[in-house]
Amino acid sequence: MPCRILLPVDGSEGSSRAARHVAGIAGMVPGLEVWVVNVQPPGDDWMTRRSFKAEELARMEQEWGEAALAPAREILQAAGVRPSERVVQGDVARTIARLAQELGCDQIVMGTRGQSALGGLLMGSVATRVLHLATVPVTLVK
């Protein structure tokens, strides 16, 4: 059975570092499967609903998600990995943990924004929340 990794990305340098880490793993694990996902937070506040039609917001979120996927896609493809991709909407940490389970992933590899552990706990970072919610191992790449 092949190893499957979930790589959540947001287009940041931290996401690119995580993608490079996964590319390195791919060189050691034949048949590695990678799901690259971008989770768009719900645009459900009153100002957003007032300013945009639902279909306009959905189109913009898809475009933002595609832009966030592009750097990781390029890194992985350069390493010979053809990732599966998905852009979804929802609570970011909960959705990442849920997708890992739904897609049958063996682990989650994700970047961090370089905050201290204490800062992450106080601010409730996505990475910290994923650590608590995930049912598979999580590797955080700084």
OpenMM code with the backbone's topology and positions (N, CA, C; nanometers):
from openmm import Vec3, app, unit

residues = "MET PRO CYS ARG ILE LEU LEU PRO VAL ASP GLY SER GLU GLY SER SER ARG ALA ALA ARG HIS VAL ALA GLY ILE ALA GLY MET VAL PRO GLY LEU GLU VAL TRP VAL VAL ASN VAL GLN PRO PRO GLY ASP ASP TRP MET THR ARG ARG SER PHE LYS ALA GLU GLU LEU ALA ARG MET GLU GLN GLU TRP GLY GLU ALA ALA LEU ALA PRO ALA ARG GLU ILE LEU GLN ALA ALA GLY VAL ARG PRO SER GLU ARG VAL VAL GLN GLY ASP VAL ALA ARG THR ILE ALA ARG LEU ALA GLN GLU LEU GLY CYS ASP GLN ILE VAL MET GLY THR ARG GLY GLN SER ALA LEU GLY GLY LEU LEU MET GLY SER VAL ALA THR ARG VAL LEU HIS LEU ALA THR VAL PRO VAL THR LEU VAL LYS".split()
positions = [
    Vec3(0.0844, -0.1176, 0.0000),
    Vec3(0.0000, 0.0000, 0.0000),
    Vec3(0.0893, 0.1244, 0.0000),
    Vec3(0.0646, 0.2180, -0.0905),
    Vec3(0.1510, 0.3353, -0.0993),
    Vec3(0.1328, 0.4295, 0.0198),
    Vec3(0.2357, 0.5066, 0.0462),
    Vec3(0.2298, 0.6091, 0.1500),
    Vec3(0.1614, 0.7317, 0.0915),
    Vec3(0.0712, 0.7911, 0.1671),
    Vec3(-0.0032, 0.9077, 0.1199),
    Vec3(0.0145, 1.0224, 0.2192),
    Vec3(0.0572, 1.1375, 0.1679),
    Vec3(0.0811, 1.2561, 0.2502),
    Vec3(-0.0170, 1.3661, 0.2117),
    Vec3(-0.0707, 1.4326, 0.3135),
    Vec3(-0.1513, 1.5523, 0.2923),
    Vec3(-0.0612, 1.6728, 0.3162),
    Vec3(-0.0539, 1.7606, 0.2166),
    Vec3(0.0293, 1.8812, 0.2232),
    Vec3(-0.0612, 2.0036, 0.2122),
    Vec3(-0.1049, 2.0597, 0.3262),
    Vec3(-0.1863, 2.1808, 0.3210),
    Vec3(-0.0970, 2.3008, 0.2901),
    Vec3(-0.1405, 2.3875, 0.2000),
    Vec3(-0.0599, 2.5032, 0.1616),
    Vec3(-0.1432, 2.6301, 0.1609),
    Vec3(-0.0727, 2.7416, 0.1815),
    Vec3(-0.1394, 2.8720, 0.1751),
    Vec3(-0.0624, 2.9698, 0.0873),
    Vec3(0.0374, 2.9201, 0.0148),
    Vec3(0.1156, 3.0060, -0.0734),
    Vec3(0.2318, 3.0747, -0.0050),
    Vec3(0.2499, 3.0514, 0.1235),
    Vec3(0.3566, 3.1166, 0.1997),
    Vec3(0.4904, 3.0451, 0.1794),
    Vec3(0.5967, 3.1094, 0.2261),
    Vec3(0.7290, 3.0465, 0.2216),
    Vec3(0.7301, 2.9204, 0.3087),
    Vec3(0.6571, 2.9223, 0.4189),
    Vec3(0.6472, 2.8028, 0.5030),
    Vec3(0.5887, 2.6854, 0.4271),
    Vec3(0.4886, 2.7117, 0.3443),
    Vec3(0.4296, 2.6062, 0.2615),
    Vec3(0.5300, 2.5550, 0.1595),
    Vec3(0.6095, 2.6441, 0.1027),
    Vec3(0.7111, 2.6021, 0.0057),
    Vec3(0.8176, 2.5165, 0.0730),
    Vec3(0.8560, 2.5516, 0.1959),
    Vec3(0.9531, 2.4693, 0.2692),
    Vec3(0.8961, 2.3292, 0.2951),
    Vec3(0.7680, 2.3232, 0.3297),
    Vec3(0.7040, 2.1935, 0.3527),
    Vec3(0.6991, 2.1136, 0.2223),
    Vec3(0.6718, 2.1804, 0.1101),
    Vec3(0.6687, 2.1118, -0.0198),
    Vec3(0.8077, 2.0569, -0.0543),
    Vec3(0.9130, 2.1338, -0.0254),
    Vec3(1.0490, 2.0845, -0.0507),
    Vec3(1.0796, 1.9636, 0.0377),
    Vec3(1.0304, 1.9655, 0.1605),
    Vec3(1.0489, 1.8514, 0.2506),
    Vec3(0.9802, 1.7265, 0.1933),
    Vec3(0.8585, 1.7435, 0.1461),
    Vec3(0.7847, 1.6314, 0.0865),
    Vec3(0.8553, 1.5826, -0.0402),
    Vec3(0.9096, 1.6744, -0.1196),
    Vec3(0.9845, 1.6355, -0.2396),
    Vec3(1.1043, 1.5494, -0.2010),
    Vec3(1.1691, 1.5817, -0.0906),
    Vec3(1.2802, 1.5002, -0.0415),
    Vec3(1.2350, 1.3620, 0.0020),
    Vec3(1.1208, 1.3553, 0.0668),
    Vec3(1.0655, 1.2257, 0.1080),
    Vec3(1.0351, 1.1419, -0.0156),
    Vec3(0.9844, 1.2067, -0.1203),
    Vec3(0.9480, 1.1347, -0.2429),
    Vec3(1.0676, 1.0631, -0.3031),
    Vec3(1.1868, 1.1198, -0.2856),
    Vec3(1.3070, 1.0555, -0.3366),
    Vec3(1.3415, 0.9277, -0.2617),
    Vec3(1.2869, 0.9115, -0.1415),
    Vec3(1.3165, 0.7940, -0.0591),
    Vec3(1.2013, 0.6951, -0.0527),
    Vec3(1.0820, 0.7372, -0.0926),
    Vec3(0.9631, 0.6527, -0.0793),
    Vec3(0.9012, 0.6313, -0.2179),
    Vec3(0.9313, 0.5173, -0.2799),
    Vec3(0.8721, 0.4912, -0.4117),
    Vec3(0.7194, 0.4867, -0.4042),
    Vec3(0.6545, 0.5437, -0.5034),
    Vec3(0.5090, 0.5398, -0.5093),
    Vec3(0.4393, 0.6343, -0.4135),
    Vec3(0.5126, 0.7311, -0.3584),
    Vec3(0.4520, 0.8270, -0.2665),
    Vec3(0.3373, 0.9010, -0.3352),
    Vec3(0.2248, 0.9098, -0.2670),
    Vec3(0.1103, 0.9868, -0.3162),
    Vec3(0.0987, 1.1130, -0.2314),
    Vec3(0.0771, 1.2259, -0.2981),
    Vec3(0.0688, 1.3533, -0.2275),
    Vec3(-0.0603, 1.4245, -0.2660),
    Vec3(-0.1343, 1.4649, -0.1660),
    Vec3(-0.2517, 1.5506, -0.1839),
    Vec3(-0.2121, 1.6895, -0.1378),
    Vec3(-0.2144, 1.7867, -0.2284),
    Vec3(-0.1886, 1.9258, -0.1938),
    Vec3(-0.3240, 1.9941, -0.1832),
    Vec3(-0.3500, 2.0542, -0.0674),
    Vec3(-0.4807, 2.1165, -0.0455),
    Vec3(-0.4648, 2.2604, 0.0037),
    Vec3(-0.5594, 2.3411, -0.0359),
    Vec3(-0.5698, 2.4763, 0.0165),
    Vec3(-0.7096, 2.4898, 0.0735),
    Vec3(-0.7171, 2.5349, 0.1981),
    Vec3(-0.8466, 2.5540, 0.2632),
    Vec3(-0.8729, 2.7034, 0.2748),
    Vec3(-0.9790, 2.7468, 0.2118),
    Vec3(-1.0219, 2.8859, 0.2207),
    Vec3(-1.1172, 2.8990, 0.3384),
    Vec3(-1.0892, 2.9926, 0.4302),
    Vec3(-1.1819, 3.0104, 0.5423),
    Vec3(-1.3168, 3.0603, 0.4921),
    Vec3(-1.4231, 3.0296, 0.5634),
    Vec3(-1.5557, 3.0716, 0.5195),
    Vec3(-1.5650, 3.2236, 0.5090),
    Vec3(-1.6155, 3.2708, 0.3983),
    Vec3(-1.6373, 3.4142, 0.3797),
    Vec3(-1.7791, 3.4482, 0.4187),
    Vec3(-1.8104, 3.4265, 0.5449),
    Vec3(-1.9503, 3.4390, 0.5853),
    Vec3(-1.9782, 3.5580, 0.6770),
    Vec3(-1.8818, 3.6505, 0.6886),
    Vec3(-1.9159, 3.7661, 0.7706),
    Vec3(-2.0095, 3.8587, 0.6930),
    Vec3(-2.0751, 3.9442, 0.7617),
    Vec3(-2.1798, 4.0248, 0.6985),
    Vec3(-2.1245, 4.1167, 0.5897),
    Vec3(-2.0016, 4.1684, 0.6080),
    Vec3(-1.9448, 4.2589, 0.5091),
    Vec3(-1.9167, 4.1842, 0.3781),
    Vec3(-1.8672, 4.0642, 0.3892),
    Vec3(-1.8390, 3.9851, 0.2699),
    Vec3(-1.9688, 3.9519, 0.1970),
    Vec3(-2.0690, 3.9057, 0.2703),
    Vec3(-2.1979, 3.8721, 0.2082),
    Vec3(-2.2619, 3.9934, 0.1431),
    Vec3(-2.2409, 4.1092, 0.2021),
    Vec3(-2.3002, 4.2319, 0.1499),
    Vec3(-2.2274, 4.2791, 0.0236),
    Vec3(-2.0973, 4.2522, 0.0149),
    Vec3(-2.0154, 4.3046, -0.0940),
    Vec3(-2.0104, 4.2153, -0.2169),
    Vec3(-2.0280, 4.0846, -0.1992),
    Vec3(-2.0101, 3.9917, -0.3102),
    Vec3(-2.1288, 3.8968, -0.3219),
    Vec3(-2.1615, 3.8616, -0.4446),
    Vec3(-2.2582, 3.7549, -0.4686),
    Vec3(-2.1889, 3.6233, -0.4366),
    Vec3(-2.2668, 3.5226, -0.4008),
    Vec3(-2.2104, 3.3930, -0.3619),
    Vec3(-2.1222, 3.3346, -0.4712),
    Vec3(-2.1659, 3.3430, -0.5969),
    Vec3(-2.0862, 3.2859, -0.7059),
    Vec3(-1.9576, 3.3646, -0.7306),
    Vec3(-1.9614, 3.4969, -0.7066),
    Vec3(-1.8394, 3.5778, -0.7202),
    Vec3(-1.7382, 3.5391, -0.6131),
    Vec3(-1.7851, 3.5232, -0.4912),
    Vec3(-1.6973, 3.4854, -0.3809),
    Vec3(-1.6389, 3.3467, -0.4047),
    Vec3(-1.7203, 3.2526, -0.4516),
    Vec3(-1.6716, 3.1172, -0.4798),
    Vec3(-1.5636, 3.1200, -0.5873),
    Vec3(-1.5824, 3.2013, -0.6913),
    Vec3(-1.4830, 3.2125, -0.7983),
    Vec3(-1.3530, 3.2719, -0.7454),
    Vec3(-1.3641, 3.3771, -0.6636),
    Vec3(-1.2446, 3.4408, -0.6069),
    Vec3(-1.1698, 3.3441, -0.5161),
    Vec3(-1.2422, 3.2699, -0.4329),
    Vec3(-1.1779, 3.1735, -0.3435),
    Vec3(-1.1064, 3.0649, -0.4224),
    Vec3(-1.1674, 3.0194, -0.5311),
    Vec3(-1.1031, 2.9180, -0.6154),
    Vec3(-0.9743, 2.9739, -0.6758),
    Vec3(-0.9790, 3.0982, -0.7223),
    Vec3(-0.8595, 3.1615, -0.7785),
    Vec3(-0.7506, 3.1771, -0.6732),
    Vec3(-0.7874, 3.2202, -0.5530),
    Vec3(-0.6899, 3.2351, -0.4455),
    Vec3(-0.6298, 3.0983, -0.4101),
    Vec3(-0.7151, 2.9975, -0.4060),
    Vec3(-0.6679, 2.8625, -0.3756),
    Vec3(-0.5723, 2.8105, -0.4809),
    Vec3(-0.6071, 2.8310, -0.6074),
    Vec3(-0.5185, 2.7878, -0.7172),
    Vec3(-0.3833, 2.8575, -0.7081),
    Vec3(-0.3835, 2.9871, -0.6768),
    Vec3(-0.2580, 3.0607, -0.6624),
    Vec3(-0.1751, 3.0059, -0.5467),
    Vec3(-0.2412, 2.9645, -0.4390),
    Vec3(-0.1698, 2.9090, -0.3240),
    Vec3(-0.1117, 2.7712, -0.3555),
    Vec3(-0.1782, 2.6937, -0.4422),
    Vec3(-0.1303, 2.5606, -0.4790),
    Vec3(-0.0089, 2.5646, -0.5717),
    Vec3(0.0009, 2.6681, -0.6538),
    Vec3(0.1004, 2.6723, -0.7613),
    Vec3(0.2448, 2.6519, -0.7159),
    Vec3(0.2943, 2.7216, -0.6121),
    Vec3(0.4344, 2.7006, -0.5738),
    Vec3(0.4643, 2.5562, -0.5319),
    Vec3(0.3746, 2.4958, -0.4541),
    Vec3(0.3951, 2.3569, -0.4108),
    Vec3(0.3906, 2.2618, -0.5298),
    Vec3(0.2982, 2.2854, -0.6212),
    Vec3(0.2876, 2.2026, -0.7414),
    Vec3(0.4198, 2.2037, -0.8186),
    Vec3(0.4754, 2.3235, -0.8385),
    Vec3(0.6008, 2.3367, -0.9130),
    Vec3(0.7154, 2.2629, -0.8446),
    Vec3(0.7254, 2.2768, -0.7129),
    Vec3(0.8314, 2.2095, -0.6372),
    Vec3(0.8174, 2.0585, -0.6496),
    Vec3(0.6963, 2.0079, -0.6308),
    Vec3(0.6749, 1.8631, -0.6355),
    Vec3(0.6955, 1.8077, -0.7762),
    Vec3(0.6450, 1.8769, -0.8770),
    Vec3(0.6620, 1.8287, -1.0138),
    Vec3(0.8088, 1.8273, -1.0541),
    Vec3(0.8872, 1.9238, -1.0068),
    Vec3(1.0309, 1.9250, -1.0353),
    Vec3(1.1003, 1.8030, -0.9748),
    Vec3(1.0416, 1.7473, -0.8682),
    Vec3(1.0963, 1.6274, -0.8033),
    Vec3(1.0348, 1.4996, -0.8600),
    Vec3(0.9513, 1.5142, -0.9636),
    Vec3(0.8905, 1.3966, -1.0262),
    Vec3(0.7637, 1.3479, -0.9609),
    Vec3(0.7054, 1.4281, -0.8741),
    Vec3(0.5813, 1.3917, -0.8060),
    Vec3(0.4648, 1.4635, -0.8740),
    Vec3(0.3619, 1.3897, -0.9083),
    Vec3(0.2403, 1.4470, -0.9664),
    Vec3(0.1333, 1.4471, -0.8579),
    Vec3(0.1182, 1.5599, -0.7884),
    Vec3(0.0239, 1.5618, -0.6761),
    Vec3(-0.1211, 1.5692, -0.7217),
    Vec3(-0.2084, 1.5183, -0.6380),
    Vec3(-0.3512, 1.5434, -0.6522),
    Vec3(-0.3766, 1.6746, -0.5793),
    Vec3(-0.4758, 1.7510, -0.6238),
    Vec3(-0.4983, 1.8831, -0.5657),
    Vec3(-0.6453, 1.9045, -0.5340),
    Vec3(-0.6650, 1.9901, -0.4346),
    Vec3(-0.8017, 2.0244, -0.3971),
    Vec3(-0.8033, 2.1607, -0.3290),
    Vec3(-0.9014, 2.2428, -0.3634),
    Vec3(-0.9290, 2.3682, -0.2942),
    Vec3(-1.0662, 2.3517, -0.2303),
    Vec3(-1.0723, 2.3729, -0.0994),
    Vec3(-1.1989, 2.3568, -0.0272),
    Vec3(-1.2192, 2.4761, 0.0648),
    Vec3(-1.3397, 2.4877, 0.1162),
    Vec3(-1.3720, 2.5949, 0.2089),
    Vec3(-1.4118, 2.5350, 0.3421),
    Vec3(-1.3726, 2.6014, 0.4500),
    Vec3(-1.4127, 2.5569, 0.5824),
    Vec3(-1.3188, 2.6091, 0.6889),
    Vec3(-1.3458, 2.5707, 0.8115),
    Vec3(-1.2543, 2.6016, 0.9200),
    Vec3(-1.1220, 2.5339, 0.8854),
    Vec3(-1.0142, 2.6092, 0.8769),
    Vec3(-0.8904, 2.5595, 0.8188),
    Vec3(-0.8372, 2.4364, 0.8924),
    Vec3(-0.8149, 2.4447, 1.0222),
    Vec3(-0.7564, 2.3317, 1.0956),
    Vec3(-0.8482, 2.2097, 1.0944),
    Vec3(-0.9750, 2.2293, 1.1198),
    Vec3(-1.0694, 2.1161, 1.1206),
    Vec3(-1.0775, 2.0507, 0.9834),
    Vec3(-1.0759, 2.1316, 0.8786),
    Vec3(-1.0863, 2.0773, 0.7435),
    Vec3(-0.9612, 1.9984, 0.7071),
    Vec3(-0.8447, 2.0467, 0.7461),
    Vec3(-0.7206, 1.9732, 0.7203),
    Vec3(-0.7256, 1.8370, 0.7897),
    Vec3(-0.7622, 1.8353, 0.9153),
    Vec3(-0.7693, 1.7093, 0.9894),
    Vec3(-0.8721, 1.6145, 0.9272),
    Vec3(-0.9867, 1.6681, 0.8871),
    Vec3(-1.0915, 1.5857, 0.8256),
    Vec3(-1.0454, 1.5297, 0.6918),
    Vec3(-0.9830, 1.6133, 0.6082),
    Vec3(-0.9365, 1.5670, 0.4778),
    Vec3(-0.8315, 1.4569, 0.4907),
    Vec3(-0.7432, 1.4692, 0.5879),
    Vec3(-0.6419, 1.3651, 0.6073),
    Vec3(-0.7085, 1.2307, 0.6295),
    Vec3(-0.8134, 1.2306, 0.7066),
    Vec3(-0.8857, 1.1068, 0.7338),
    Vec3(-0.9632, 1.0609, 0.6103),
    Vec3(-1.0374, 1.1508, 0.5476),
    Vec3(-1.1195, 1.1151, 0.4316),
    Vec3(-1.0363, 1.0642, 0.3139),
    Vec3(-0.9190, 1.1222, 0.2938),
    Vec3(-0.8345, 1.0853, 0.1800),
    Vec3(-0.7416, 0.9682, 0.2114),
    Vec3(-0.7493, 0.9169, 0.3326),
    Vec3(-0.6673, 0.8022, 0.3707),
    Vec3(-0.5193, 0.8343, 0.3810),
    Vec3(-0.4893, 0.9547, 0.4262),
    Vec3(-0.3490, 0.9964, 0.4364),
    Vec3(-0.2824, 0.9340, 0.5591),
    Vec3(-0.1549, 0.9022, 0.5421),
    Vec3(-0.0767, 0.8438, 0.6505),
    Vec3(-0.0170, 0.9507, 0.7406),
    Vec3(-0.0007, 1.0704, 0.6863),
    Vec3(0.0508, 1.1803, 0.7669),
    Vec3(0.0205, 1.3135, 0.7003),
    Vec3(0.0344, 1.4184, 0.7801),
    Vec3(0.0187, 1.5557, 0.7341),
    Vec3(0.1549, 1.6219, 0.7469),
    Vec3(0.1979, 1.6902, 0.6406),
    Vec3(0.3211, 1.7688, 0.6455),
    Vec3(0.2817, 1.9112, 0.6121),
    Vec3(0.3113, 2.0029, 0.7033),
    Vec3(0.2720, 2.1414, 0.6789),
    Vec3(0.3752, 2.2380, 0.7322),
    Vec3(0.3801, 2.3540, 0.6690),
    Vec3(0.4715, 2.4582, 0.7117),
    Vec3(0.4157, 2.5367, 0.8283),
    Vec3(0.5062, 2.6086, 0.8936),
    Vec3(0.4664, 2.6993, 1.0011),
    Vec3(0.5123, 2.8392, 0.9620),
    Vec3(0.4678, 2.9334, 1.0349),
    Vec3(0.5071, 3.0722, 1.0071),
    Vec3(0.6227, 3.1155, 1.0954),
    Vec3(0.6857, 3.0202, 1.1646),
    Vec3(0.8047, 3.0513, 1.2426),
    Vec3(0.7786, 3.1151, 1.3771),
    Vec3(0.6569, 3.1063, 1.4289),
    Vec3(0.6293, 3.1612, 1.5610),
    Vec3(0.6905, 3.0717, 1.6674),
    Vec3(0.7146, 3.1286, 1.7829),
    Vec3(0.7600, 3.0471, 1.8945),
    Vec3(0.6459, 2.9562, 1.9386),
    Vec3(0.6802, 2.8505, 2.0108),
    Vec3(0.5763, 2.7588, 2.0587),
    Vec3(0.4767, 2.8331, 2.1465),
    Vec3(0.5258, 2.9197, 2.2331),
    Vec3(0.4369, 2.9949, 2.3212),
    Vec3(0.3484, 3.0884, 2.2396),
    Vec3(0.4061, 3.1554, 2.1405),
    Vec3(0.3276, 3.2446, 2.0550),
    Vec3(0.2192, 3.1696, 1.9823),
    Vec3(0.2518, 3.0509, 1.9323),
    Vec3(0.1533, 2.9704, 1.8618),
    Vec3(0.0390, 2.9288, 1.9526),
    Vec3(0.0722, 2.8927, 2.0760),
    Vec3(-0.0325, 2.8524, 2.1689),
    Vec3(-0.1224, 2.9694, 2.2048),
    Vec3(-0.0625, 3.0852, 2.2284),
    Vec3(-0.1410, 3.2018, 2.2658),
    Vec3(-0.2273, 3.2511, 2.1503),
    Vec3(-0.1747, 3.2401, 2.0280),
    Vec3(-0.2480, 3.2917, 1.9139),
    Vec3(-0.3385, 3.1866, 1.8513),
    Vec3(-0.3263, 3.0595, 1.8918),
    Vec3(-0.4123, 2.9560, 1.8372),
    Vec3(-0.3822, 2.9271, 1.6917),
    Vec3(-0.2550, 2.9132, 1.6582),
    Vec3(-0.2163, 2.8946, 1.5189),
    Vec3(-0.2832, 2.7721, 1.4575),
    Vec3(-0.2957, 2.7748, 1.3260),
    Vec3(-0.3547, 2.6632, 1.2532),
    Vec3(-0.2733, 2.5371, 1.2793),
    Vec3(-0.1409, 2.5471, 1.2746),
    Vec3(-0.0564, 2.4296, 1.2957),
    Vec3(-0.0816, 2.3678, 1.4332),
    Vec3(-0.0920, 2.4500, 1.5351),
    Vec3(-0.1174, 2.3992, 1.6700),
    Vec3(-0.2527, 2.3297, 1.6764),
    Vec3(-0.3525, 2.3877, 1.6130),
    Vec3(-0.4856, 2.3269, 1.6137),
    Vec3(-0.4868, 2.1953, 1.5377),
    Vec3(-0.4158, 2.1897, 1.4228),
    Vec3(-0.4087, 2.0640, 1.3466),
    Vec3(-0.3433, 1.9557, 1.4314),
    Vec3(-0.2378, 1.9895, 1.5039),
    Vec3(-0.1723, 1.8922, 1.5922),
    Vec3(-0.2719, 1.8283, 1.6884),
    Vec3(-0.3619, 1.9075, 1.7406),
    Vec3(-0.4591, 1.8579, 1.8387),
    Vec3(-0.5749, 1.7815, 1.7747),
    Vec3(-0.6101, 1.8174, 1.6511),
    Vec3(-0.7271, 1.7577, 1.5873),
    Vec3(-0.6971, 1.6344, 1.5023),
    Vec3(-0.5774, 1.6254, 1.4496),
    Vec3(-0.5450, 1.5190, 1.3547),
    Vec3(-0.5374, 1.3827, 1.4225),
    Vec3(-0.5772, 1.2811, 1.3475),
    Vec3(-0.5685, 1.1427, 1.3963),
    Vec3(-0.4508, 1.0702, 1.3324),
    Vec3(-0.3712, 1.1412, 1.2501),
    Vec3(-0.2508, 1.0853, 1.1880),
    Vec3(-0.1320, 1.1699, 1.2319),
    Vec3(-0.0100, 1.1185, 1.2174),
    Vec3(0.1067, 1.1988, 1.2546),
    Vec3(0.1132, 1.3296, 1.1744),
    Vec3(0.1628, 1.4340, 1.2404),
    Vec3(0.1771, 1.5654, 1.1779),
    Vec3(0.3233, 1.6072, 1.1873),
    Vec3(0.3798, 1.6435, 1.0739),
    Vec3(0.5154, 1.6966, 1.0690),
    Vec3(0.5062, 1.8445, 1.0375),
    Vec3(0.5623, 1.9277, 1.1270),
    Vec3(0.5643, 2.0717, 1.1043),
    Vec3(0.7027, 2.1107, 1.0552),
    Vec3(0.7071, 2.1836, 0.9453),
    Vec3(0.8321, 2.2243, 0.8843),
    Vec3(0.8484, 2.3748, 0.9076),
    Vec3(0.9578, 2.4113, 0.9728),
    Vec3(0.9823, 2.5519, 1.0036),
    Vec3(1.0601, 2.6172, 0.8923),
] * unit.nanometer
topology = app.Topology()
chain = topology.addChain("A")
for resn in residues:
    res = topology.addResidue(resn, chain)
    for name in ("N", "CA", "C"):
        topology.addAtom(name, app.Element.getBySymbol(name[0]), res)
